[in-house]
Amino acid sequence: MSILVLLDQRGGLKPTALEAVSAGRVIASVAGTDLHALYIGRCNPGLSKELKGFGLKKIFACEDDSLAHYSSESYVAIACELVRSLNPDVVLGSATAVGKESFASLAARLNVELAQDCVGLSWNDGLTATKPIYGGKVLAEMRVSDHPAMLTLRPNLFKISRKGEDIPEIVRLENPEIPVRTHIRAIVQTADDTLELTEAKIVVSGGRGIGGPENWPLLQDLCDELGAALGASRATVDSGWISHACQVGQTGKVVSPDLYIACGISGAVQHLAGIRNARVIVAINKDPDAPIFDYCDYGLVGDLFEIVPILIAELRSLRWMNSNDDGSTRINVAR
Ligand SMILES: Cc1cc2nc3c(=O)[nH]c(=O)nc-3n(C[C@H](O)[C@H](O)[C@H](O)COP(=O)(O)OP(=O)(O)OC[C@H]3O[C@@H](n4cnc5c(N)ncnc54)[C@H](O)[C@@H]3O)c2cc1C
């Protein structure tokens, strides 16, 4: 019996990969089973060091420059071959864009069920996954009984935890050089995806209250100060003010940051469906009766065009004080 974690990478292991490995270790230790991982990507000589202390027994590594960028054709074929030969009981991954796509293809190839975007896992003589349904209004506990049980985990929810100094064995896999029909010529980074919304620790979102697309730079300044990703309500997306990639909510992205700052967002249920897992929610709205105030942890009643510049100035001055501090960490800016 074993658990296999498919590692998320983009120019290096992503934190979501470590979250999935940490969750896998907890399950492996309760179930008394081995934990393995699969890395597909460009050659990564630091792999066993990066994954030291996670209780991994083996890392299966298929490394080649041609695998630097995700391609569902080659990645899924490699993962499928390993799953068939290793025969793990559980295959875990991250519910990132790549993770969701590759797991869907892999589950279809293996003809097994798949639980995407799980927010909890437990083991009691079998695997139980907790998964939000009905736009996050209900948490379903599902017994995953197919073999292998395939699950992806929502980013930012599972704590990364190392214990010990164990170094996993690296097992090199041949690149099967699958003939792929899609070739990546270039990756053009847009302003929207400099920091992936679903994986960001801090998200600043704007709603119709920002008044128009010309005011995004104000929220982007706040994002830059906090190291946050920029999100948006559907009203702004539908108005053509920002791309759909930034939409948070039921028909947009589900985010789970430590801090979510909603600026000029009323707090419609469809928007709230996307932020239920945010740890702390701050709302800035000039209407004291806006529904978001029933939901947030901290509410600022006022004009965002007055409040956001004050926040930015405060953050800048804190950062300035920090850099002039004689080495102490008395003032800690979230960056
Ligand atoms: C099937 C369906 C799916 C949907 N999916 C989504 C989704 O995924 N995500 C989503 O967001 N919505 C979704 N919606 C739309 C949702 O119902 C709301 O219409 C939308 O969220 C409203 O966006 P908003 O809060 O930006 O705009 P509004 O509701 O117009 O709110 C704007 C807010 O800004 C405040 N404001 C105005 N000026 C200022 C100022 N200067 N300073 C401070 N505050 C100010 C106002 O008081 C108001 O509360 C969906 C709707 C449906 C029917």
Ligand as a Chemical Component Dictionary entry (heavy atoms), coordinates in Angstrom:
data_LIG
# 
_chem_comp.id                   LIG 
_chem_comp.type                 NON-POLYMER 
_chem_comp.pdbx_formal_charge   0 
_chem_comp.three_letter_code    LIG 
# 
loop_
_chem_comp_atom.comp_id 
_chem_comp_atom.atom_id 
_chem_comp_atom.alt_atom_id 
_chem_comp_atom.type_symbol 
_chem_comp_atom.charge 
_chem_comp_atom.model_Cartn_x 
_chem_comp_atom.model_Cartn_y 
_chem_comp_atom.model_Cartn_z 
_chem_comp_atom.pdbx_ordinal 
LIG C1  C1  C 0 -25.296 32.798 -11.369 1  
LIG C2  C2  C 0 -24.509 33.966 -10.842 2  
LIG C3  C3  C 0 -23.154 33.798 -10.616 3  
LIG C4  C4  C 0 -22.412 34.877 -10.109 4  
LIG N1  N1  N 0 -21.071 34.697 -9.868  5  
LIG C5  C5  C 0 -20.375 35.719 -9.311  6  
LIG C6  C6  C 0 -18.996 35.557 -8.996  7  
LIG O1  O1  O 0 -18.383 34.524 -9.248  8  
LIG N2  N2  N 0 -18.357 36.588 -8.402  9  
LIG C7  C7  C 0 -18.987 37.783 -8.114  10 
LIG O2  O2  O 0 -18.327 38.690 -7.587  11 
LIG N3  N3  N 0 -20.264 37.949 -8.433  12 
LIG C8  C8  C 0 -20.973 36.959 -9.035  13 
LIG N4  N4  N 0 -22.265 37.175 -9.374  14 
LIG C9  C9  C 0 -22.795 38.555 -9.288  15 
LIG C10 C10 C 0 -23.229 38.942 -7.893  16 
LIG O3  O3  O 0 -24.568 38.553 -7.682  17 
LIG C11 C11 C 0 -23.119 40.472 -7.734  18 
LIG O4  O4  O 0 -23.889 41.082 -8.733  19 
LIG C12 C12 C 0 -21.704 41.015 -7.828  20 
LIG O5  O5  O 0 -20.871 40.303 -6.970  21 
LIG C13 C13 C 0 -21.711 42.486 -7.425  22 
LIG O6  O6  O 0 -20.445 43.008 -7.598  23 
LIG P1  P1  P 0 -19.966 44.259 -6.749  24 
LIG O7  O7  O 0 -20.064 43.928 -5.308  25 
LIG O8  O8  O 0 -18.668 44.680 -7.311  26 
LIG O9  O9  O 0 -21.016 45.368 -7.191  27 
LIG P2  P2  P 0 -22.197 46.035 -6.391  28 
LIG O10 O10 O 0 -23.124 45.022 -5.852  29 
LIG O11 O11 O 0 -22.742 47.076 -7.288  30 
LIG O12 O12 O 0 -21.491 46.711 -5.141  31 
LIG C14 C14 C 0 -20.644 47.803 -5.229  32 
LIG C15 C15 C 0 -20.349 48.238 -3.818  33 
LIG O13 O13 O 0 -19.388 49.266 -3.835  34 
LIG C16 C16 C 0 -19.707 50.191 -2.793  35 
LIG N5  N5  N 0 -19.075 51.455 -3.165  36 
LIG C17 C17 C 0 -19.392 52.306 -4.188  37 
LIG N6  N6  N 0 -18.523 53.320 -4.244  38 
LIG C18 C18 C 0 -17.648 53.144 -3.220  39 
LIG C19 C19 C 0 -16.519 53.865 -2.750  40 
LIG N7  N7  N 0 -16.092 54.960 -3.379  41 
LIG N8  N8  N 0 -15.865 53.399 -1.683  42 
LIG C20 C20 C 0 -16.271 52.277 -1.018  43 
LIG N9  N9  N 0 -17.348 51.547 -1.435  44 
LIG C21 C21 C 0 -18.014 51.973 -2.523  45 
LIG C22 C22 C 0 -21.214 50.235 -2.771  46 
LIG O14 O14 O 0 -21.691 50.676 -1.506  47 
LIG C23 C23 C 0 -21.565 48.774 -3.061  48 
LIG O15 O15 O 0 -21.741 48.040 -1.861  49 
LIG C24 C24 C 0 -23.029 36.122 -9.868  50 
LIG C25 C25 C 0 -24.395 36.253 -10.100 51 
LIG C26 C26 C 0 -25.126 35.204 -10.587 52 
LIG C27 C27 C 0 -26.598 35.382 -10.823 53 
# 
loop_
_chem_comp_bond.comp_id 
_chem_comp_bond.atom_id_1 
_chem_comp_bond.atom_id_2 
_chem_comp_bond.value_order 
_chem_comp_bond.pdbx_ordinal 
LIG C1  C2  SING 1  
LIG C2  C3  SING 2  
LIG C2  C26 DOUB 3  
LIG C3  C4  DOUB 4  
LIG C4  N1  SING 5  
LIG C4  C24 SING 6  
LIG N1  C5  DOUB 7  
LIG C5  C6  SING 8  
LIG C5  C8  SING 9  
LIG C6  O1  DOUB 10 
LIG C6  N2  SING 11 
LIG N2  C7  SING 12 
LIG C7  O2  DOUB 13 
LIG C7  N3  SING 14 
LIG N3  C8  DOUB 15 
LIG C8  N4  SING 16 
LIG N4  C9  SING 17 
LIG N4  C24 SING 18 
LIG C9  C10 SING 19 
LIG C10 O3  SING 20 
LIG C10 C11 SING 21 
LIG C11 O4  SING 22 
LIG C11 C12 SING 23 
LIG C12 O5  SING 24 
LIG C12 C13 SING 25 
LIG C13 O6  SING 26 
LIG O6  P1  SING 27 
LIG P1  O7  DOUB 28 
LIG P1  O8  SING 29 
LIG P1  O9  SING 30 
LIG O9  P2  SING 31 
LIG P2  O10 DOUB 32 
LIG P2  O11 SING 33 
LIG P2  O12 SING 34 
LIG O12 C14 SING 35 
LIG C14 C15 SING 36 
LIG C15 O13 SING 37 
LIG C15 C23 SING 38 
LIG O13 C16 SING 39 
LIG C16 N5  SING 40 
LIG C16 C22 SING 41 
LIG N5  C17 SING 42 
LIG N5  C21 SING 43 
LIG C17 N6  DOUB 44 
LIG N6  C18 SING 45 
LIG C18 C19 SING 46 
LIG C18 C21 DOUB 47 
LIG C19 N7  SING 48 
LIG C19 N8  DOUB 49 
LIG N8  C20 SING 50 
LIG C20 N9  DOUB 51 
LIG N9  C21 SING 52 
LIG C22 O14 SING 53 
LIG C22 C23 SING 54 
LIG C23 O15 SING 55 
LIG C24 C25 DOUB 56 
LIG C25 C26 SING 57 
LIG C26 C27 SING 58 
# 
